[in-house]
């Protein structure tokens, strides 16, 4: 393993990929930037220290068939070494959009590591190019010390074990990729409930995704109400805002209970 690949070793190791799938190659930043709109290039260039192609999951390297609908002929594992103060979420989203393959991106930064996936679909009938289909699913941050993940027990440990290739559905590479996405989604929920439970099927994954999206919206509204409360001068307005904040708290409690079922 090169020094660059070793930067991503903690999460890369959790994937449990066979040696036949490993690539371990540096990707010139210019090659990535050429696939991006000019407005994004400065943010990405300034935020990335290095970019690596870590693995390629193909039928001949992992023994799993390509997706029959063309959405996952192969899966790439990409590592991005982020500089301090990088706009990590935006950079990762741009990487998923720019590269025409389903990706599992491992981001390594000063605070730890994350993994992300983003489903893709054929751009149009008759085109081989794949485009992002929906939002990016991004894991919680995991802390790393001396090249080792610190979250080895509890729900984080369960999530890390569930990332292993051998734990994914293996009907085809599309199913495998969905399994990774469901794992990352369940990991986010586990940080809220304390229990890791991966969805068993697409319907359960959609339900979980909706609950997590609702929670993010409720939290954003609660933060906005708190800001308005800090500026409110009139007693009546303060009372109304406190009532709204209390109602949002009750909705968040109901949401957590639903996540825990």
N, C-alpha and C positions, 0 to 999 in steps of 0.2 A: 504494500500500500504506500502510495506517495505521501509526502508531507501534506499536500493539499487535501487529498482524500481523508487523511487522518483527522483533519479539522472537523469532519462531519461524522467521524467514526461512532460516537455514541448512538445517534438515531439510526445511522446506516446499519450498525450492527443489530439493532432491534428488528430490522426488516428480515434478517436471516436469509439473504440472497445467496444463491449458489455462485461459486467462483466463475462458472461459465457465463454469468450475466454481467460480471463486473467490467467496467470500461476504464475508469480512472484516467480521464483526459481533461486537460484544461481547455476551456472554451474562451477564445479571445472576446473581450467585452465588445469590441467593434463589430463582431459578427452578430451579437445580440442586438446592439443598438441600431444596426442597419434594418432590423425588422420592426422598428418602433416609429411612431409618429415623432416628428422633431420636438414637439412640446414635452415629450416624456424623457428625451435622451439625457438632458442635464441631470434630472433627479436620479435616474438610474446610474449614470456614469459616476456621479459624486458619491452615491451610497454603496457601491459595490467595490470590495477589495479584490475579489476573485470569484470566478465562476467555474464550476466543474461538472463534467458529464460523468456520473458515478456508475451508472448501470443501465443496461438495456434489457428489458424483459420481452423476449420474443418466443414464438413457439419452439425454435431450435435451441434456445438458451435456458428455458425454464420448463419446457414440456407442457405448456398450456396453450390451447388453440387461440387464434386471433378471434376477435368478436365478429360474428357473422354479419352484423349490420354495418361494418366498416368503421365503427367509432373507436376501436382500439386494436389496430393491427400490431402495435407494440406499445410498451410503456417505458418511459424514460425516467430515471431518477437523477435529478439535478441538484447540485449543491451550490448555494450562494453564500459567500462569506461577506457579511455586512460590516460596514464601518460604523463607528459610534455616531449617533444622531441621524442615521439613515432613516428614510421614510419606508420602513420595512414592509408594511402592509401594501402600500402602493407599488413598491418595487416588485414584490412577489406577484401581485396581480398582473403587472405588465409582462413579467416573464411568462406566466401562464398564457397570456394573450398572444405573445410574440412567437412562441415556439409551436409549430403545427403538429404536436403529438400530445397525448395525455401524459401529464407530468406528475410525479411526486417530487415536490421541491422541499429540500431540507435547508432551512436558513439557520446560519450560525452567526450570532452576534455577541456583543459584550455581556448580555444578561442571560444567555442560554440559547437553546435551540427550539425550533418548531418544525412541523411538517405540514404540508398543504397539498390538496389536490383540487382539480377543476375539470369537471366532465366536458367532453368535446363531442361534436357531431360533424358530419360532412357539411361543408359550406353550402353546397347546392347539388342538385341532381347531376351526376356525371362528373363532379369535381372530386379529386382525391384529397384536397386540402381540408383540414379539420379546423374548426373554430370553437371558441369557448361557448358552452351552452349552460348559462346560469352563473351562479356566484361561486367564489372560492371557499372551500371548506378548510379552515386553518386550525391546527391544534392549539391547546394552551401552551404556554412557555414552560419548558423543562430546564431546570438549572443543571449546569455542568461544572465539575471541578476535577482538575487533573485528568481530563479526557474521559470522565465517567459521569453517567447520569446520576443525579442525587435522588430522584424519585423512583426508588426501586420497589416500594411496598404500597399497599392500599390500592385505591382506584387508579392512581397513576401507573403503578406497576402492572395492574391488570390491563390497562390500555396499551402499554408498551408491549406486553406479551401478545396482545390481540393484533398488533401491527405486523407480526411475522407473516411472511409469504405463505407458510404452511397453514396459517389460520384463516386464509381468505377463501372465498368460494372459487372453485377452479373449473367451472364449466367452460369458461373462456376468459380472455384477458379483460373484457369488459366487466364481467362479474367480479373478477379479482379487484379491479379498480373501484367498483362500487363498494366492495368490502372495505377497502382502505378509507373511502369517504365516510362510510357509516361508522367506522372505528373512530375517526377524528371527531365526528359529530357527537358520538356517545362520550368521548373523552371530555368535550366541553360540558356536557350535561353532568358528568361525574364530578367536575370541579364545583358544581352547585349542590348536588345531592349527596356526594360522598360515596356513591355506588356506581360502578361501571357496568352498563348493560348495553351491548351492541344490538341495534335493531335486527330482527330476524328476517325481515323482508322489506320490499319497497314501500308498502303501505305504512309500516311502522316507522320507517325512515322519514317519510313525508310528515307524519304526525310529529315526530321529534323535531324536525326542522322547523315546523310551524310554531311549536312551543318555544324554541330557542329564539326565533325571530320576534315573537311576541314579547319575550322577556327583554330583549335588547331595546325594543320600542318603549316599553314601560320604564326601563331604567333611564333612557334618554329623556323621556317626559318628566320623570321625577327630578332629574338634574336641572332641567329647565325651570321647573316650579321652585326649586331651591334657590336658583339665581334670582327669580322674580321676587321671592319672599325676602331676600336680602335687600332688594331695592324698594320694596313696598313701604310707603309712608302712611297710608290710611289704614285705620284699624279694620274697617270692613274688608278691605282687600286682603289684609293679612289673614283674617279668619277664613275667607274663601280659599286662599292658597293653602292654608294648613289642612282644611277639609279635603282639598284635592290631593294633597300629598299623602294624607292618611288613606284615602281611597286607593291610590296607586300602591301603597304598601300592602293593602289587603289583596289587591289583584296579583301582586308579586308573590304573596304567600300561596295563593291559589295556583299560580303558575308552577311554583316549586313543588307543590303537592302532586300536580299532574305529571311533572317530570319524574317524580319518584315512584310512580305507579308501575 
